[in-house]
Amino acid sequence: MPPPGFSMFRGINMANQKVKDYKDKIFRATTFFAAMMVLAVIVGIFLSLAHQSLPAIQKFGFFRFISTPTWDPVHEVFGAASSLYGTIVTTVLAMAIAIPVSIGIAIFITEMCPGFLKGAMGTAIELLAAIPSIIYGMWGLFTLAPIMGDTVEPFLQHTIGKVPYLGSLFSGTPLGIDILTASTILSIMIIPFIASIARDTFNLTPQVLRESAYAIGATRWEVIRNVVMPYSKSGIFGGIVIAMGRALGETMAVAFVLGNKHQIARSLLDASSTITVTLANEFTEADSDMYMASLFYLALILFAMSFLTLAAAKFILKERAKS
């Protein structure tokens, strides 16, 4: 026979368990809804851009649109080649400048910087990411552009510009409003992202690995190259991908110093345009349905570029994790 009151306690426990199960179901449904909201927003943005750009898609198609450099609102002839070119060139050049500088900063902070300076230098690097892009653009237009046009670019013309085949990259009149200046500003803007993530991943390297390398006679550079860097390569790659996404989508800082000229520039000292700059500068000027649809088509292409870049990076990270 069960003791007196057993049935009552059993009933209370069953009621408590039902309440817990009900709370678990609510929590599971809430988190599932939050996760699905992210997917819904992505799909919604894609469908909205595709719907708004449908007239341009039907008229120009895909390959014709991305291969046509002409952007002529008067005759309603639109092509994305010049904007795509400017976007890719400025992003690649900015990454080429920012990656070695950022990794060098991260190595110095984690491996060589005196202890009393590590916190201050790390905070200073992170503060660069907090500066609004409009401030970078104004600084680039009024400070960096004159320096580039008066000093840096003439110097490059008289040095690298004399090298065969490379000289054409620095031909033209150095004005400071060009691809090189825009790429320099972009590189400064993305340095904090790569440097901060690289620094954090370097700090995650087990101390026993460093000490073991030093114990067998490795120099500081050998420890960094053969221990710290291989252990942190996934984190560094992730930081590079995040920075690339920022560079692809940057607008105001580039708009100030790029010149907004729809052409496929052969020199880094020529003005050009990017997808984001075109969208920012011309949305208010779109006075026809085809003009507006072409701008939405550009936005759709940029959205697809960013999405595919991040997806490819995620795939590469998963493959590296398996190997």
C-alpha positions in Angstrom: 0.0 0.0 0.0 1.4 3.5 -0.9 1.9 5.8 2.1 -0.7 8.4 2.9 -0.5 11.5 0.7 1.5 9.6 -2.0 -1.2 10.2 -4.6 -1.3 13.9 -3.8 2.5 14.3 -4.2 2.4 12.2 -7.3 -0.3 14.5 -8.8 1.7 17.6 -7.9 4.9 16.2 -9.5 2.9 15.3 -12.7 1.5 18.8 -12.8 4.9 20.3 -12.3 6.3 18.2 -15.1 3.5 19.2 -17.4 4.2 22.9 -16.7 7.9 22.3 -17.5 7.1 20.5 -20.7 4.8 23.4 -21.7 7.5 25.9 -20.9 10.0 23.9 -23.0 7.6 23.8 -25.9 7.2 27.6 -25.7 10.9 28.1 -25.6 11.5 25.8 -28.5 8.8 27.5 -30.5 10.2 30.9 -29.7 13.7 30.1 -30.7 12.5 28.3 -33.9 10.4 31.4 -34.8 13.5 33.7 -34.3 15.6 31.4 -36.5 13.0 31.3 -39.2 12.6 35.1 -39.1 16.2 35.4 -40.3 15.5 33.2 -43.2 12.2 35.0 -43.9 14.0 38.3 -44.0 16.6 37.1 -46.4 14.1 35.5 -48.7 11.9 38.6 -48.4 14.7 40.9 -49.4 15.6 38.7 -52.4 12.0 38.4 -53.6 11.5 42.2 -53.2 14.6 43.0 -55.2 13.8 40.5 -57.9 10.3 41.8 -58.3 11.4 45.4 -58.5 14.1 44.6 -61.0 11.9 42.3 -63.2 11.5 44.9 -66.1 15.3 45.2 -66.3 15.8 41.5 -66.1 13.3 40.9 -68.9 14.8 43.6 -71.2 18.6 43.1 -70.6 18.9 39.6 -69.3 21.7 38.6 -67.0 24.9 38.2 -69.2 24.1 41.2 -71.3 23.5 43.3 -68.2 26.7 42.4 -66.5 28.8 42.6 -69.6 27.6 46.0 -70.9 29.7 49.0 -69.6 27.3 51.6 -70.9 25.1 53.4 -68.3 23.0 55.9 -70.2 19.8 57.0 -68.4 18.8 59.3 -71.3 18.5 56.5 -73.9 17.6 53.9 -71.2 20.6 51.7 -72.0 21.9 50.2 -68.7 24.8 47.8 -68.0 26.5 46.8 -64.8 29.9 46.1 -66.1 31.5 49.4 -65.0 30.0 49.3 -61.5 30.9 45.6 -61.1 34.4 46.3 -62.2 34.8 49.2 -59.7 33.3 47.1 -56.9 35.6 44.2 -57.5 38.8 46.3 -58.1 38.4 48.5 -55.0 37.5 45.5 -52.8 40.4 43.4 -54.0 42.9 46.2 -53.7 41.6 47.2 -50.3 42.0 43.5 -49.1 45.5 43.4 -50.6 46.5 46.4 -48.5 44.5 45.5 -45.3 45.3 41.8 -44.9 49.1 42.0 -44.3 48.8 45.2 -42.3 46.1 43.7 -40.1 47.9 40.4 -39.5 51.1 42.4 -38.7 49.1 44.5 -36.1 47.7 41.3 -34.5 51.1 39.7 -34.3 52.7 42.7 -32.7 49.9 43.1 -30.1 49.9 39.4 -29.1 53.6 38.5 -29.4 55.8 41.6 -29.2 53.9 44.5 -27.6 54.8 45.4 -24.0 52.1 44.3 -21.5 51.2 47.8 -20.5 50.4 48.8 -24.1 48.4 45.8 -25.2 45.1 47.0 -23.8 45.5 50.5 -25.1 46.6 49.4 -28.6 43.8 46.8 -28.9 41.2 49.4 -27.9 42.6 51.9 -30.3 42.3 49.4 -33.2 38.8 48.5 -32.2 37.7 52.2 -32.1 38.5 52.5 -35.8 35.5 50.2 -36.4 33.3 52.6 -34.5 34.0 55.6 -36.7 31.0 56.2 -39.1 31.7 55.8 -42.7 30.6 59.3 -43.5 33.5 60.6 -41.3 35.9 58.4 -43.3 34.5 59.8 -46.5 34.9 63.5 -45.4 38.4 62.8 -44.1 39.3 61.1 -47.3 38.0 63.9 -49.5 39.5 66.8 -47.5 42.7 65.2 -46.1 43.7 62.0 -47.8 42.8 62.9 -51.4 45.1 66.0 -51.5 47.9 63.9 -50.0 47.4 61.2 -52.5 47.1 63.6 -55.5 50.0 65.8 -54.5 52.5 63.4 -53.0 51.7 59.6 -53.1 50.4 59.2 -56.6 53.2 61.3 -58.3 55.7 59.3 -56.4 54.1 56.0 -57.6 54.2 57.3 -61.2 57.9 58.1 -61.0 58.8 54.7 -59.4 56.4 51.8 -60.1 55.0 53.8 -63.1 58.4 53.3 -64.8 58.2 49.5 -64.6 57.1 47.8 -67.8 53.5 46.5 -67.8 52.9 47.9 -64.3 53.3 51.5 -65.5 49.8 51.6 -67.1 48.3 51.1 -63.7 49.6 54.5 -62.6 49.0 56.4 -65.8 46.9 59.6 -66.1 46.6 62.7 -64.0 47.0 62.2 -60.2 44.0 64.0 -58.7 43.4 61.9 -55.6 39.8 61.2 -56.6 40.2 57.8 -58.0 40.3 54.0 -57.4 43.5 54.0 -55.4 42.3 56.6 -52.9 39.0 54.8 -52.5 40.8 51.5 -52.0 43.1 53.0 -49.4 40.1 54.3 -47.4 38.4 51.0 -47.6 41.5 49.2 -46.4 41.7 51.5 -43.3 38.0 50.8 -42.6 38.4 47.0 -42.7 41.7 46.8 -40.8 40.0 46.7 -37.4 37.8 43.7 -38.3 40.7 41.6 -39.5 43.2 42.7 -36.8 40.7 42.2 -33.9 39.6 38.8 -34.9 43.2 37.7 -35.8 44.4 39.0 -32.4 41.7 37.0 -30.5 42.5 33.8 -32.4 46.2 34.3 -31.8 45.5 34.5 -28.1 43.6 31.2 -28.2 46.7 29.3 -29.2 47.5 27.0 -26.3 50.5 28.2 -24.3 51.9 24.7 -24.1 52.4 24.7 -27.9 54.3 28.0 -27.8 56.5 26.7 -24.9 57.1 23.4 -26.6 58.3 25.2 -29.7 60.6 27.5 -27.7 61.9 24.5 -25.8 63.2 22.8 -29.0 65.0 26.0 -30.0 62.5 27.8 -32.3 62.9 31.5 -32.7 60.0 33.9 -32.1 59.4 34.2 -35.8 59.4 30.4 -36.2 56.9 30.0 -33.4 54.6 32.6 -35.0 54.9 31.1 -38.5 54.8 27.4 -37.6 52.6 27.3 -34.5 50.5 30.4 -34.0 49.5 31.1 -37.6 48.5 27.5 -38.6 46.5 27.1 -35.4 44.7 30.4 -36.1 44.2 30.1 -39.8 40.4 29.5 -39.6 39.8 32.5 -37.4 42.0 34.7 -39.7 40.0 33.5 -42.7 36.7 34.3 -41.0 37.9 37.8 -40.2 39.0 38.3 -43.8 35.5 37.2 -45.0 33.8 39.6 -42.6 36.0 42.4 -43.8 35.3 41.6 -47.4 31.6 41.8 -46.8 32.1 45.2 -45.3 34.2 46.3 -48.2 31.7 45.1 -50.8 28.8 47.0 -49.2 30.6 50.2 -48.2 29.0 53.3 -49.7 29.5 56.8 -48.3 33.3 56.6 -47.7 33.8 55.4 -51.3 31.3 57.9 -52.8 33.3 60.9 -51.6 36.6 59.9 -53.3 35.8 57.6 -56.2 34.4 60.1 -58.7 31.2 58.2 -59.7 32.3 57.8 -63.4 30.8 54.9 -65.3 33.8 53.5 -67.1 36.1 50.5 -66.9 39.2 52.3 -65.7 42.5 51.0 -66.9 44.5 53.0 -64.4 44.2 53.1 -60.6 44.4 56.9 -60.9 41.1 57.1 -62.9 37.7 57.7 -61.4 35.2 54.9 -61.4 32.0 53.8 -59.7 30.8 50.9 -57.6 27.4 49.3 -57.2 26.8 50.9 -53.9 27.9 54.4 -55.0 25.6 54.2 -58.1 22.7 53.2 -55.9 23.3 56.0 -53.4 23.9 58.7 -56.0 21.2 57.9 -58.6 18.1 56.6 -56.8 16.8 60.1 -56.4 17.4 60.8 -60.1 15.6 57.7 -61.4 12.8 59.3 -63.4 11.6 56.2 -65.4 10.5 52.8 -64.5 13.4 51.2 -66.5 15.9 53.4 -64.7 14.5 52.4 -61.3 14.4 48.7 -62.3 18.0 48.8 -63.4 19.1 50.2 -60.0 17.2 47.5 -58.3 18.9 45.0 -60.6 22.2 46.3 -59.4 21.1 45.9 -55.8 20.0 42.3 -56.5 23.4 41.5 -58.0 25.2 43.0 -55.0 23.0 41.0 -52.7 23.8 37.8 -54.6 27.5 38.6 -54.6 27.6 39.1 -50.8 25.5 36.0 -50.2 27.6 33.8 -52.4 30.8 35.1 -51.0 29.8 34.3 -47.4 28.4 30.9 -48.5 31.6 30.0 -50.2 33.6 31.1 -47.2 31.4 29.0 -44.9 31.8 26.0 -47.2 35.6 26.4 -47.2 35.7 26.6 -43.4 33.7 23.4 -43.1 35.9 21.6 -45.5 39.0 22.7 -43.5 37.4 21.6 -40.3 36.9 18.1 -41.7 40.6 17.8 -42.9 
